[in-house]
């Protein structure tokens, strides 16, 4: 069943009501975006955000404890800690860490990979921008999930210059191409490391990577940071967590059954009808409405 114009109008009125940044800021402490908010320097925000988003799977109370431990190792000087990270000397501090399939050595390797990015590119942003430039030179077109209509055509126009799936895939490929021998003793990429560097190449939704992009790209509203200003928020893809999936299925914003990149695109296309230039505007508010358990009564009230 497709979403009707009447239903879409009601959803927009409701979302506009719950998108209240001064109130939503109070929910940051219950979200992994809490960690980059502990820093002021843009590079520190990028690094802490990448580490936090990479580990943001499973129960929030469990992964936040691990993220907090990792960031505490820098003693407040995150950029310097990462740039000067010594796999031989510093790896021992990760030996007691373990989260799901990610061993301490895998997490240490993530920090090492970030070290290599900073030393070569100066920032995570610069690496991501280089992947965008590569996409533009390659002229890889974007394949839309939904057919372009008169209404949707203008909304999709930002994709004409950037294939975000290609860029994300190239970004992760670049990270995975870094030689991990200094950490593992050989150029290995075990399951625990790959879990921290998800790619959309096989059709997965890449929730954590899309969440990180939202943090970096969306305008600074007290929740997101707006640091990567060469990227339009209009090209972002929604991070698919269980709450967003449940709510969007209920609202007929997706026809797909299982989480996938295609489902994320389809849901994003519908949010783009509501907010063409900023389709992820409501993501944080809607996610935490789902966490509260009150989403059904709020979204169906007056429908």
Residue pairs with C-beta under 8 A, 6 or more apart in sequence:
1 252
2 252
3 11
3 251
3 252
3 253
3 270
7 251
7 252
7 303
8 270
8 273
8 274
10 302
10 303
11 251
11 274
11 299
12 274
13 302
14 298
14 299
14 301
14 302
15 274
15 282
15 285
15 286
18 282
18 285
18 286
18 289
18 298
19 281
19 282
19 285
20 285
21 221
21 222
21 223
22 222
24 222
24 223
24 284
24 285
24 288
25 222
25 223
27 284
27 288
28 34
28 37
28 223
30 60
30 288
30 291
31 60
31 284
31 288
32 52
32 53
32 55
32 56
32 60
32 63
32 64
32 67
32 211
33 49
33 52
33 215
33 223
33 224
33 284
34 52
34 64
35 48
35 49
35 51
35 52
35 64
35 67
35 68
35 71
36 44
36 45
36 46
36 48
36 49
36 52
36 215
36 225
38 48
38 71
39 45
39 48
39 78
41 79
42 123
42 125
42 227
43 78
43 79
43 118
43 123
44 78
44 79
45 225
45 227
46 123
46 124
46 125
46 216
46 227
47 78
47 79
47 82
47 114
47 118
47 124
48 71
48 78
49 212
49 215
49 216
49 225
50 114
50 124
50 212
51 67
51 70
51 71
51 110
51 111
51 114
52 67
53 208
53 209
53 211
53 212
53 215
54 110
54 196
54 197
54 208
54 212
55 63
55 66
55 67
55 70
55 99
55 102
55 107
55 196
56 63
56 67
56 208
56 211
57 63
57 100
57 195
57 207
57 208
58 99
58 100
62 99
63 99
66 97
66 99
66 107
69 97
70 94
70 97
70 107
70 111
71 78
73 81
73 90
73 93
74 80
74 81
74 82
75 81
79 118
82 111
82 114
82 115
82 118
83 115
83 118
83 119
84 115
85 111
85 112
85 114
85 115
87 108
87 109
87 112
87 182
87 183
88 182
90 108
90 111
91 104
91 105
91 108
91 183
93 108
94 104
94 105
94 107
94 108
95 104
95 105
96 104
97 103
97 104
97 107
98 104
99 107
100 195
101 191
101 192
101 195
102 192
102 193
102 195
102 196
103 190
103 192
105 183
105 184
105 192
106 190
106 192
106 193
106 195
106 196
107 196
108 183
109 180
109 183
109 184
109 193
110 193
110 196
110 197
112 178
112 180
112 182
112 183
113 175
113 178
113 180
113 197
114 124
116 178
117 123
117 124
117 127
117 175
117 178
118 124
120 127
121 127
121 130
125 216
125 227
125 228
127 171
127 174
128 167
128 171
128 228
128 231
129 228
129 230
131 167
131 170
131 171
131 174
132 162
132 167
132 230
132 231
134 170
135 162
135 163
135 166
135 167
135 170
136 161
136 162
138 166
140 163
140 166
141 163
142 156
142 159
142 160
142 162
142 163
142 164
142 165
144 156
144 159
144 265
144 269
145 262
145 265
145 266
145 269
146 152
146 265
146 266
146 269
148 156
151 273
152 269
152 272
152 273
154 276
155 234
155 269
155 272
155 273
155 276
156 269
156 272
158 232
158 234
158 235
159 235
162 231
162 235
164 235
164 236
164 237
165 200
165 237
165 261
168 199
168 200
168 206
168 209
168 210
168 213
169 199
169 200
169 201
172 197
172 198
172 199
172 209
173 199
175 197
176 189
176 194
176 197
176 199
179 187
180 186
180 187
180 188
180 189
180 193
181 187
184 190
198 204
198 206
198 208
198 209
199 206
200 206
200 209
200 261
203 260
203 261
203 262
204 259
204 260
204 261
205 239
205 240
205 259
205 260
205 261
205 263
205 264
206 237
206 261
206 264
207 239
207 240
207 241
207 259
207 264
208 239
210 236
210 237
210 238
210 239
210 240
210 264
211 239
213 228
213 231
213 236
213 237
214 224
214 236
214 239
214 280
214 283
215 224
215 225
216 224
216 225
216 227
216 228
216 231
217 224
217 226
217 227
217 228
217 231
217 232
217 233
217 236
218 224
218 225
218 226
218 233
218 236
218 278
218 280
218 281
219 226
219 233
219 278
220 226
223 284
224 284
232 277
233 277
233 278
233 279
233 280
233 281
234 272
234 276
234 277
234 278
234 279
236 268
236 279
236 280
237 261
237 264
237 265
237 268
238 244
238 264
238 267
238 268
238 271
238 279
238 280
238 283
239 264
239 283
240 259
240 263
240 264
240 267
241 287
241 290
242 290
243 286
243 287
243 289
243 290
243 291
243 295
244 267
244 283
244 286
244 287
244 290
245 254
245 259
245 263
246 290
246 295
247 286
247 289
247 290
247 295
247 299
248 254
248 267
248 270
250 296
250 299
251 299
253 266
253 267
253 270
253 271
254 263
254 266
254 267
254 270
255 266
256 262
256 263
256 266
268 279
268 280
271 279
271 280
271 281
271 282
272 279
274 282
275 281
275 282
286 295
289 295
289 298
289 299
